[in-house]
Amino acid sequence: MATTNKKITSAKTATKASKTLASKSTGSKSKTAAASALSQAKAPKKQTSTKAASAASKVLQDGRTSKQSKSAAGSALAQAKKKSK
């Protein structure tokens, strides 16, 4: 069973996520993670989907990804549903 995660995206990270979405050179996985992070700004009840969390994980592992995209991906991943033990 998953537990609710009440973290939200900070204003600074939301700005980075917005810039990631606006960039024409950003890949689809980065945009998926950024969109998830941006949608969770000021929304503690929203959680990152499994698909977006997977994309965020891949963005963080990719050495070609910008710091801006990685920041948004990290925020999205931190807001994913936590598995209970």
NORRA-V25412 format. One line per field, one symbol per residue. burial: 1 if it has 9 or more other C-alpha atoms within 8 Angstrom, else 0. Layout:
BEGIN
burial->???
END
This chain:
BEGIN
burial->0000100110001101111110000100111111111101100100110001101111110000100111111111101110000
END
